[in-house]
C-alpha cells in the first residue's frame, strides 16, 4: 500500500519477479534466434528478431490472460498476480521492439512516411488480408501502449477504478486483434498445420480456463439461504469458515466476504477499493483484512484502512445463531463501524 504517488520502488519480491520474467524473455529470444539461424540459414538477423519478438509477445499475452483464472482456481498461484502489471509493461516493450523492427524493415526505405506506408500498404485492396493484416497489429500495439502507460496507481486513482478497469479490459480486444493479425499474416504464408494447432491450442486453453473460472464464480453467486421475517439472511456455518479467512456469499446482488477471526465474525464488501480485488480470497494479517492482489488492508469491524490510508469499504451487520452466520443484506455506508458477532456466545450483536 501507499498513501502517496512516487516513483516505483522495487522491493525484493518485485526484483525477483522482474528478474525471472526478463531472464525468461531473454532465454526465449536467444533460443529462438539460435534455432532460427540453424533451421532457416537464409533468414536475416532482422527477420529473426521480428519473428522472435512477435512469437514472444503472443506467448506473453496468453500467459497474462491465463493468470487471472488460474489464480482463482489455484490460490497458491496468487503471487503471480501481484505484479501482473510488470508483466504487461514487459509485454508492451517486446511488442514495441517487434513493431519497430517491422516498420524499419518493411516501411523505412520508401518515399512515404513509415506510418503512412504501414496504414496504406501493400497498396492493393483486392483482399481482406491486404487491408487488415498490418493495421490490426498496429491497433493492438496502441492498446498495449495505453495499458502500459496507465499502469501506475496515479492513473487508477485519477481515472477512477471503473474507468481504469474498463480501459484495461481492452486487453481482450488487443488479443483478438493480434490473433487476426497472425491469421491474416503469418498463417497465409506458413501454411503448415503445426502453426494452426499451436495458435488454436492457445486460444482453446484460454477459453477453457475462463469458462471453468466463470462456473466457479456462478457457484459463489448462488443465493445461500432465505430471508427470514426480520430481514436477516442465513448464510454459512461458522465451522465452514477457516480461521482468519472468509467465505464469499451473494446477498442482494453483491458479493459479501464473511471473515472469522479471534472468536468473532465480521462481514464486508468483497470488493477492494484499489483494483476491485476479491477481499474474500485474502486473509486477516496483523488484524486487518489483506487483499490478495496488492496487499491493501481494512479493519474487519469498520471497513477502514489503517492510518494514514483512507480507503473504505461497506460493512454489514452480522449475527451468529445456532452455529450459523446471519447477515443483514443491506450494506452500511463505507467505513461504518459494526460490532462483530461473538462466536462463543452463539449470539452476535446487531
C-alpha positions as CSV (number, residue, x, y, z in Angstrom):
1,X,0.0,0.0,0.0
2,X,1.0,3.6,-0.5
3,X,-0.6,6.9,0.6
4,X,1.3,8.9,-1.9
5,X,2.3,8.6,-5.6
6,X,6.0,8.2,-6.0
7,X,8.5,6.6,-8.3
8,X,8.1,2.8,-8.4
9,X,10.2,1.1,-5.7
10,X,11.4,-2.3,-6.4
11,X,11.3,-4.4,-3.2
12,X,12.9,-7.9,-3.1
13,X,9.7,-9.6,-4.4
14,X,9.4,-7.2,-7.4
15,X,13.1,-7.6,-8.2
16,X,12.9,-11.4,-8.2
17,X,9.6,-11.3,-10.2
18,X,11.1,-9.0,-12.8
19,X,14.4,-10.8,-12.9
20,X,12.7,-14.1,-13.5
21,X,10.5,-12.5,-16.1
22,X,13.3,-10.9,-18.1
23,X,15.5,-14.0,-17.8
24,X,12.7,-16.0,-19.4
25,X,12.2,-13.4,-22.1
26,X,15.9,-13.2,-22.9
27,X,16.2,-17.0,-22.9
28,X,13.3,-17.4,-25.2
29,X,14.5,-14.8,-27.7
30,X,18.1,-16.2,-27.6
31,X,17.0,-19.8,-28.2
32,X,14.5,-18.7,-30.9
33,X,17.1,-16.8,-32.8
34,X,19.7,-19.6,-32.4
35,X,17.2,-22.2,-33.6
36,X,16.0,-19.9,-36.4
37,X,19.6,-19.5,-37.6
38,X,20.1,-23.2,-37.9
39,X,16.6,-24.0,-39.2
40,X,16.4,-21.2,-41.8
41,X,20.0,-20.2,-42.7
42,X,18.8,-17.7,-45.3
43,X,16.9,-15.6,-42.7
44,X,18.4,-12.2,-41.9
45,X,19.1,-11.1,-38.3
46,X,16.3,-8.6,-38.7
47,X,13.8,-11.2,-39.7
48,X,14.8,-13.5,-36.9
49,X,14.3,-10.6,-34.4
50,X,10.9,-9.9,-35.9
51,X,9.8,-13.5,-35.6
52,X,11.3,-14.0,-32.1
53,X,9.7,-10.9,-30.6
54,X,6.4,-11.5,-32.3
55,X,6.1,-15.0,-31.1
56,X,7.3,-14.0,-27.6
57,X,4.7,-11.2,-27.4
58,X,1.9,-13.6,-28.3
59,X,3.1,-16.2,-25.8
60,X,3.3,-13.5,-23.0
61,X,-0.2,-12.3,-23.8
62,X,-1.5,-15.8,-23.4
63,X,0.2,-16.2,-20.1
64,X,-1.1,-12.8,-18.8
65,X,-4.7,-13.7,-19.8
66,X,-4.3,-17.1,-18.1
67,X,-3.0,-15.8,-14.7
68,X,-6.4,-14.5,-13.6
69,X,-8.5,-17.7,-14.0
70,X,-5.5,-19.8,-12.8
71,X,-5.2,-17.9,-9.6
72,X,-9.0,-18.1,-9.0
73,X,-8.8,-21.9,-9.4
74,X,-5.5,-22.4,-7.6
75,X,-4.9,-19.7,-4.9
76,X,-1.3,-20.9,-4.4
77,X,-0.5,-19.1,-7.7
78,X,-1.7,-15.7,-6.4
79,X,1.9,-14.4,-6.2
80,X,1.9,-14.4,-10.0
81,X,-0.9,-11.9,-9.9
82,X,0.6,-9.4,-7.6
83,X,2.9,-7.8,-10.2
84,X,1.0,-8.7,-13.3
85,X,1.2,-5.1,-14.4
86,X,5.0,-5.5,-14.6
87,X,4.3,-8.5,-17.0
88,X,2.0,-6.2,-19.1
89,X,4.6,-3.5,-19.4
90,X,7.2,-6.0,-20.4
91,X,4.8,-7.4,-23.0
92,X,4.5,-3.9,-24.5
93,X,8.3,-3.5,-24.6
94,X,8.6,-6.8,-26.5
95,X,5.7,-5.9,-28.8
96,X,7.2,-2.5,-29.4
97,X,10.6,-3.9,-30.5
98,X,8.7,-6.2,-32.8
99,X,6.7,-3.3,-34.3
100,X,9.8,-1.0,-34.7
101,X,11.8,-3.7,-36.5
102,X,8.8,-4.4,-38.8
103,X,8.3,-0.7,-39.6
104,X,12.0,-0.2,-40.3
105,X,12.4,-3.4,-42.3
106,X,9.3,-3.1,-44.4
107,X,8.4,0.6,-44.5
108,X,11.6,2.5,-43.6
109,X,13.2,2.8,-47.0
110,X,10.4,4.2,-49.2
111,X,9.2,7.7,-50.2
112,X,6.2,7.6,-47.8
113,X,6.3,8.3,-44.1
114,X,6.7,4.9,-42.4
115,X,3.4,5.1,-40.5
116,X,1.6,6.2,-43.6
117,X,3.1,3.4,-45.5
118,X,2.1,1.0,-42.7
119,X,-1.5,2.0,-42.9
120,X,-1.8,2.1,-46.7
121,X,0.5,-0.8,-47.8
122,X,0.7,-3.0,-49.6
123,X,-1.2,-0.8,-52.0
124,X,-3.6,-3.4,-53.1
125,X,-7.0,-3.6,-51.6
126,X,-8.3,-6.6,-53.5
127,X,-8.4,-8.8,-50.5
128,X,-9.2,-8.6,-46.8
129,X,-5.7,-9.7,-45.9
130,X,-4.2,-6.7,-47.6
131,X,-6.4,-4.2,-45.9
132,X,-6.4,-5.6,-42.3
133,X,-3.1,-7.5,-41.6
134,X,-0.7,-4.7,-40.6
135,X,-3.3,-2.2,-39.3
136,X,-4.7,-4.8,-36.9
137,X,-1.2,-5.4,-35.4
138,X,-0.7,-1.6,-35.1
139,X,-4.0,-1.2,-33.3
140,X,-3.2,-3.9,-30.8
141,X,0.2,-2.2,-30.1
142,X,-1.6,1.1,-29.4
143,X,-3.9,-0.6,-26.9
144,X,-0.9,-2.3,-25.2
145,X,0.8,1.2,-25.0
146,X,-2.3,2.7,-23.4
147,X,-2.4,-0.1,-20.8
148,X,1.3,0.2,-20.1
149,X,1.2,4.0,-19.9
150,X,-1.7,3.9,-17.3
151,X,-0.4,1.0,-15.2
152,X,0.7,3.2,-12.3
153,X,-1.7,3.8,-9.4
154,X,-1.7,7.6,-10.2
155,X,-3.9,6.8,-13.2
156,X,-6.0,4.3,-11.3
157,X,-7.0,7.0,-8.8
158,X,-7.4,9.8,-11.3
159,X,-9.3,7.9,-13.9
160,X,-11.4,6.2,-11.1
161,X,-11.4,2.4,-10.7
162,X,-14.4,1.7,-13.1
163,X,-12.8,3.7,-16.0
164,X,-9.4,2.3,-15.3
165,X,-10.8,-1.2,-15.2
166,X,-12.7,-0.7,-18.5
167,X,-9.6,0.6,-20.1
168,X,-7.5,-2.4,-19.1
169,X,-10.3,-4.8,-20.2
170,X,-9.2,-3.7,-23.7
171,X,-6.6,-6.4,-23.4
172,X,-9.1,-8.8,-24.7
173,X,-9.7,-6.6,-27.8
174,X,-5.9,-6.5,-28.2
175,X,-5.8,-10.3,-28.0
176,X,-8.5,-10.6,-30.7
177,X,-6.7,-8.1,-32.9
178,X,-3.4,-10.0,-32.5
179,X,-5.0,-13.3,-33.3
180,X,-6.5,-11.8,-36.5
181,X,-3.1,-10.2,-37.3
182,X,-1.5,-13.6,-37.1
183,X,-4.3,-15.4,-39.1
184,X,-4.3,-12.8,-41.9
185,X,-0.5,-12.6,-41.9
186,X,1.8,-15.4,-40.8
187,X,-0.7,-18.2,-41.4
188,X,-1.2,-17.1,-45.0
189,X,2.5,-17.8,-45.7
190,X,3.3,-20.5,-43.1
191,X,0.6,-23.0,-44.1
192,X,2.0,-25.9,-42.1
193,X,-0.7,-27.4,-39.8
194,X,1.6,-27.1,-36.8
195,X,1.3,-23.3,-36.6
196,X,-2.5,-23.5,-36.7
197,X,-2.5,-26.2,-34.0
198,X,-0.3,-24.1,-31.7
199,X,-2.5,-21.0,-32.1
200,X,-5.7,-23.0,-31.8
201,X,-4.3,-24.7,-28.7
202,X,-3.5,-21.5,-27.0
203,X,-6.9,-20.0,-27.7
204,X,-8.7,-23.2,-26.6
205,X,-6.7,-23.3,-23.4
206,X,-7.6,-19.7,-22.5
207,X,-11.3,-20.2,-23.3
208,X,-11.4,-23.3,-21.2
209,X,-9.7,-21.7,-18.2
210,X,-12.0,-18.7,-18.3
211,X,-15.1,-21.0,-18.7
212,X,-14.1,-23.1,-15.6
213,X,-13.3,-19.9,-13.6
214,X,-16.7,-18.4,-14.6
215,X,-18.5,-21.6,-13.5
216,X,-16.7,-21.3,-10.1
217,X,-17.9,-17.7,-9.8
218,X,-21.5,-18.7,-10.7
219,X,-21.5,-21.2,-7.8
220,X,-20.3,-18.4,-5.5
221,X,-23.1,-16.2,-6.7
222,X,-25.9,-18.6,-5.8
223,X,-28.3,-17.3,-3.1
224,X,-27.1,-19.1,0.1
225,X,-30.4,-19.0,2.0
226,X,-33.8,-17.5,2.6
227,X,-34.6,-14.1,4.2
228,X,-36.4,-14.5,7.4
229,X,-39.1,-12.3,8.7
230,X,-36.8,-9.8,10.4
231,X,-34.8,-9.2,7.3
232,X,-31.7,-11.3,8.1
233,X,-30.3,-13.9,5.7
234,X,-28.9,-17.2,6.8
235,X,-25.5,-17.8,5.0
236,X,-22.8,-20.3,6.1
237,X,-21.9,-22.4,9.1
238,X,-19.3,-20.8,11.3
239,X,-17.3,-24.1,11.2
240,X,-17.0,-23.8,7.4
241,X,-15.1,-20.6,7.6
242,X,-11.3,-21.1,8.1
243,X,-9.7,-19.1,10.9
244,X,-8.6,-15.6,9.7
245,X,-10.1,-16.3,6.3
246,X,-13.5,-15.8,4.7
247,X,-16.4,-17.3,2.8
248,X,-17.9,-15.3,0.0
249,X,-21.7,-15.2,-0.4
250,X,-24.0,-13.3,-2.7
251,X,-26.5,-11.0,-0.9
252,X,-28.9,-8.7,-2.7
253,X,-26.8,-8.9,-5.9
254,X,-23.5,-8.1,-4.1
255,X,-20.7,-10.4,-3.1
256,X,-20.0,-10.3,0.6
257,X,-16.9,-11.6,2.4
258,X,-17.7,-13.2,5.9
259,X,-14.5,-13.4,8.0
260,X,-13.8,-15.4,11.1
261,X,-11.0,-14.3,13.4
262,X,-10.2,-14.4,17.1
263,X,-13.6,-15.8,18.0
264,X,-15.5,-13.2,16.1
265,X,-17.4,-12.8,12.8
266,X,-17.4,-9.7,10.5
267,X,-18.8,-9.2,7.0
268,X,-17.6,-6.6,4.5
269,X,-18.0,-5.9,0.8
270,X,-15.8,-8.3,-1.3
271,X,-14.5,-5.5,-3.5
272,X,-11.2,-3.9,-2.7
273,X,-11.1,-0.1,-3.4
274,X,-7.7,-0.4,-5.1
275,X,-8.4,-2.5,-8.2
276,X,-11.7,-4.3,-7.3
277,X,-9.7,-7.2,-6.0
278,X,-11.6,-10.1,-4.2
279,X,-11.1,-9.4,-0.5
280,X,-12.7,-12.7,0.5
281,X,-9.9,-14.6,-1.2
282,X,-7.4,-12.9,1.1
283,X,-6.9,-13.3,4.8
284,X,-6.5,-11.4,8.0
285,X,-2.9,-10.3,8.7
286,X,-2.0,-8.2,11.7
287,X,-5.6,-7.7,12.5
288,X,-6.5,-6.4,9.0
289,X,-8.2,-8.0,6.0
290,X,-5.5,-8.1,3.4
291,X,-6.4,-8.1,-0.3
292,X,-4.7,-11.0,-2.1
293,X,-3.9,-8.9,-5.1
294,X,-1.8,-6.0,-3.9
295,X,-1.9,-6.1,-0.1
296,X,-4.4,-3.3,0.6
297,X,-5.8,-3.6,4.1
298,X,-9.0,-2.9,6.0
299,X,-10.2,-3.2,9.6
300,X,-12.8,-6.0,9.5
301,X,-15.0,-4.2,12.1
302,X,-15.0,-0.8,10.4
303,X,-14.1,-1.4,6.7
304,X,-11.5,1.4,7.0
305,X,-7.8,1.2,6.0
306,X,-5.3,1.8,8.9
307,X,-3.9,5.3,9.1
308,X,-2.5,7.1,7.1
309,X,-4.5,5.3,4.4
310,X,-8.0,6.5,3.7
311,X,-9.7,3.7,1.7
312,X,-13.1,2.5,3.0
313,X,-15.4,-0.4,2.1
314,X,-19.1,-1.1,3.1
315,X,-19.7,-3.2,6.1
316,X,-22.7,-5.5,7.1
317,X,-24.4,-6.3,10.4
318,X,-23.9,-9.9,11.4
319,X,-25.3,-12.4,14.0
320,X,-24.4,-16.0,14.9
321,X,-27.4,-18.3,15.6
322,X,-27.0,-22.0,16.3
323,X,-23.6,-22.1,14.7
324,X,-24.6,-20.3,11.5
325,X,-23.9,-16.8,10.3
326,X,-26.8,-14.5,9.6
327,X,-26.2,-11.2,7.7
328,X,-28.4,-8.1,7.2
329,X,-28.2,-7.9,3.4
330,X,-28.4,-4.1,3.5
331,X,-24.8,-2.6,3.3
332,X,-23.9,0.2,5.6
333,X,-22.0,3.2,4.3
334,X,-18.4,2.6,3.6
335,X,-16.3,2.8,6.8
336,X,-19.2,2.3,9.1
337,X,-18.2,0.5,12.4
338,X,-20.1,-2.7,13.2
339,X,-19.8,-4.7,16.3
340,X,-18.5,-8.2,15.3
341,X,-20.6,-11.2,16.2
342,X,-19.2,-13.2,19.0
343,X,-18.9,-16.9,18.2
344,X,-18.6,-18.2,21.8
345,X,-22.0,-16.8,23.0
346,X,-23.8,-18.2,19.9
347,X,-25.5,-14.8,19.6
348,X,-23.9,-11.8,17.8
349,X,-24.6,-8.2,18.3
350,X,-26.6,-6.4,15.6
